[in-house]
Every structure is written in C-alpha cells, then in structure tokens.
C-alpha cells in the first residue's frame, strides 16, 4: 500500500506532504466538501492522512472556502471529538486546539450568516485548505 492509498477522497495533499515536523508530521491539503453534507459535520480520520494508529495533535482551516468562481460561500471550522474535548460551549475550542490523542476531527461547514449548512447540501464544489499535525 502506498501513502497515496491512505488519503481520504476529500483530502488531496499538496505535493511533498506529509512532511516530518519534529517527531510528528505536518500535512497540508485541499479538502473538498461532501456531496451530501450531514449536519454536525464530516469526520476526518488521522489514519487516513498519516497511516495506521495515527493521532491528531492539531488541525485548522485556512478560513473561507473557495470554488471555481474563486468565491467562498462557507467558513469551515474544526471541532474536536465531543468525548475528548473539555466542556465548553458548542464544543468549539478554537480552530486548532485538539486534545492530545484525538484520532479524528470534525469539519463543520458554516454559511455566511453563521448557520450550519443544511442536511444533504451539496458542498462538492467548495474547497478549503487544511493543515493537520499528527502522526
């Protein structure tokens, strides 16, 4: 199995990523929105990006999504898994803080007015740059 086989369809790593980052790895990718979004967000697995038994140390987005018209219709945010996060309002720590040992993160897509994208919204034409650190 090659490293390319481990990537999720939604994440296309930039050339030469993942790269060593101290004792961990950094991975920068272009993340494509799902064809049928499910409210609550889409889960991204550390194993899919870094290989088996991988954990996330951090993950964040570059901000607003972009599409073929070079416009951003959504502001994706990263949410840590509920069971591994401290008790905070909306489970929204910041856009990059993830408790140690998280094997997945959730990307939630917010519209310009701040509301979450509706169920079954086709976001496949929306892309966002993602940065992941883990291994």
N, C-alpha and C positions, 0 to 999 in steps of 0.2 A: 504494500500500500504506500502510495506517495503522499507527501504532505498535502498536495492539492486535493486528494481524495477526502481529507478530513474537514474541508471547509463546507460550511452550510451554503446552500444556493443563494441565500440572501446576502452573504458577505463575500465580496471579492477583494482580496488583499491587494494593496499596491505592490508593485514589483519589489522584490527583495525582502518582503515581510512574511512571517515574523522574523525579528532580529533579536539577538541577545541584548538584554537590558540588565546589567549586573548579573545576578544569579537567576533572573527571571527572563521573560521575553516580552517584547512590545510588538503589537500587531496593529497596523493602520489599514483600514478597509473602507470600501464604499458599500454601504448597506442599502439594499433595495427593500422598499416596503412590501408587505404581503398583498396577495391578490384579494384575499377576503380577511380584513382585519377583524380580530376578536377583541372586544372591549376588555380592558385590563392590561393589554399589551402582548407583545410577542416575546417569547423566551429565546435567548441566545445562550448556547452551551459553551463553556470553556473547552470541553473536549473537542468540539467541532473546530475550534480555532487553534488550539495548542497541542492536541493529542490526548490520549487516554490519561485519566486521573489528574487532569489539569484543574486548576482553580484560578478564579479571577482575583487580582489584587485591586484593580481599578478599571473603570470603563466610563467613557464620556463621549458625547456627541460634539460635533463642530457647530451646533446651533440649528439654524433653519435648514429645512430640506431644500433640494434643488431638483429640477426636472428638465425636460427637453427645451423648454422656453427660458431656462435659467432663472426661474422664479421659485420661491419657496412657499408652499402652501401650508406646511406643517412645521411644528417645533417639537421634534422627538426629544424625550428625556429618558434617562436611565434610572430604573428603580431596582434596588437590591431585593433579593427574595424576602418575603414577609417573615418567614421563620428565622431568618438570620440577621434581621436588622433591629436596631434599637427602636423602642416605642416612640415614634414621632408622628406628627400629623401627616396623613396621606402617605406615610411610608416614604416620603421624599426627603432624603438627607441633603444631598446636593447633587450635582450632576456627575460627580465622580467618586464619592466616598462609598466604598463597599466593605462590609465586614469581612475580616480575614476568613478564608475558607469557603467562599461562595463558588459553587460550581456552575451557576447560571445567573444571568441578569435579565431583566425585563425592559424592553424598549416600548414606551408608551408614546403614541402619536397624538399631539395636541394641535387643534386648529388655531387659526389666528386669533379667535376670540377666547382662547384658553380652555375650551371644552375638548374632551377626548373625542377622537374620531369614532363614528358610529359603527356598530357591528356590520360586517360584510362590506365596508368601504373598500374599494379597490385602490390600494396605495402603490401598486406595482410601477407606476410612472414617477414615484417620488424616491429620491435617494438622499442619504445623509452620510457624511464622513464620520467614521467611528474610530476611536482609539481604545485599544484594550491592552492591559498589562496583566500578565499572569504566567502560568506555566505549570 
